[in-house]
Amino acid sequence: MPLSDPLARGVRRFTLGSGPLKRTSHTVEFASRVVVLLVVLFSVPVALAVGTAVRSDLAAVARQQADERTQVPAVVTADVVAPADVSPRTRVPVPARWTAPDGTPVDGQVLARPTTRVGDTLPLWTTSDGRPTGAPMTPAQVQRSTLVLVGLGWVGSVGAAGLLHAALCELLAHRAARRWGREWARVEPTWSRRVS
């Protein structure tokens, strides 16, 4: 069954057709298009496999963090000293006291809002020896980090293939223009004599 006209034109356009004006550069450009297409097609399953591995690793990190970190109450031991024009959403360091998971009392600084006063209690994540640390990664953060990392990798690989293809096409077009210029310089004198 013959291809429909729009499909046949699309295939011909993709492969750059054939004929006496087709040059080696056209074949190279076609091969480059095929490589870009293959990169796009194969990068999807590769990205899914990498995403599975990355998510598994990040989930293991999140579980380890959850096992090693403990949330304790930190009691503020001094009023916050902050400029009057500071935003209420800003967090500034303030002295506080808390108890490490092993029962040892710890004095240090925690970040608090400017409205915090002596005696206020703040939730604080600590390591096993009582040092302040960040909260363990949540499942949503694991998912988000996986999507960002894999998405950047996929966009980077497809973008690099597209940029290399565009650079190759530009180089081929530049070489073709120079070749046409040389050939025209050779033919033009005899052509102009025939016209005059």
N, C-alpha and C positions, 0 to 999 in steps of 0.2 A: 504494500500500500504506500503510495508516494506521500512524502511529507507535505503538510499544508504550506501554502506560500509564506505566511509569517514565520513559521517554524523553520522552514528551509532558509529564509533570509537571515534569521537569527543564527542558525548554525553556520551559514556562509560568512556572516559578519564575525562570529567568534573565531572561526578558523582562518579568517582573512581571505577566503576564496582561493581561486587558482587562476592562472592565466599567464600570458607572456610577460606581464609587468611584475609578477611576484618574484621577489628576491630572497636571498638567504636570510636577510634581516627580518623578513616577514615570518619565516619559519622559526627563527629565534624568538621573536615576539610571541608567536603562538605557543611555543614550548614554555615560555615564561608565564603566559596566561594559565596554561595547564598546571604548572607548578603552584601558582597562587591558588587556583581552585582546589588542588589536592591539599594544600596547607589548610585552607578553610575547612574542608570536609574532615580531614583527619585530626584537626586540632580540637574538634568538639569531643570525640571520645577520649582523647588524651587529657583534655581539661577536666572531664568528668572523673577520670581515674586519678588524676592529681588532686582534684577536689576531695575525693574520698579519702586519700592518704592524708592530706592536710587537715581535714576535719577530724580524722582519727587522732592525729598527733595533738591538735589543739584541745580536743576533748580529754586526752590523757593529761595534758598540762593543767587543764581546769580541775580535773579530779585531784591531781597532786597538790595544787594550790588549796583546794578545799580541805584536804587532809592536814596540810601544814599550817594553815592560817586560822586564827580564832578571833571572833569579834568580842571585845570586852568594853565595859563602860569606862570612859576617861572623865575624871572630874576636873573641871577647870579650877586652877589655883590662883589666878590673877585676872583682873579685867583686861579686855583687849585694848591695846594701845594702837589706834589707827587714826589717820587724818580725818577731819570732820567731813570732808567732801568725798570720802571713799564710798563706793557703791555698796548697798546692803547685801548684794549678791557676792561680793568679793570675799575670798577666804584669806585670812591672815594668821600667822603663827601666834599661838597663845600657850603659856605654861599649863601643864596638866599632870595629873597623877592617875595611874592605872595599875592593875595587877596583872602580871604575866601569867600565862597558862599554868606555869609551875608554882604559882602562889607568891612569887617575888614582887614586892612593890617597885614600880618604875616611875621615875620623874622624867619628863621630856616635854617636847612641844608638839602640839597638834594644830591642824588648820581649822579655823572656826570663823563664823560670820562676825562682823564688827559689833553686833548687838549682844554677843555672848558675855556673860558676867560670871564672877566667882561663884562656884558651887554648881554651875550648870553641868549637866552630864551629856557627853557626846559619844556616839558609837565609834569605836576604833578597831580596825583590823590590825592584828599583831602576828609576828612570827612566833615560833615555839619558844624563843628566848625573850619575848616581850617587846621586840623592836617594831615600831609602826611600819605598816606596809599597806598595799592596796588590797581592795576586795578581790576575792578569787573571780576568775572569768565565769560569766553566766552562760547557759546554753545559747541565749540570743547573741551574746558577744562572740561565741565560737562560730555560730552560723554566719554572722556578719563578717567576721575576719576571714572566714573561708571564702565567702563570695567575693570579697574585695581582692584577696590574694590571687584567686583563680581567675577572676575577671580581668585583673591587670595583666596577668600572664597571657591570657588568651588574646586580649586586645593588642598586647605588645607583639605577640608572634604574628598575628594576622596583619597588624599595621606594618611590621618590619617587612613582611613578604610583599605587601602592597607598595611600600616605598621603594624597595629594591626593583620591583617590576616597573614602577614609574621612572626610576633612574635609568634602567636599561632601555626603556622606550625612548627617553629623551636622548640618550647616547646614540641609539640607532637612528633616530630622526636627524640628529646633528650630522652623523656620518653620511646619511643618505643625501642631505642637503649639500654637503661638500662634494659628494660624488656627482650629483646633478650639476653643480656649479662647474666642476672640471669638464664634464661631458658637454655642457652648453658652451663653455669657452672654446672647446675644440670644434664644435659644429657651427657656432654662431657666425664666424667670418664667412663661411661658404653659404650659409643661409641668407645672410644680409645681401650678398652679391646677387643671389638669384632674385631677391625681391626688387632690387634696384635695377 
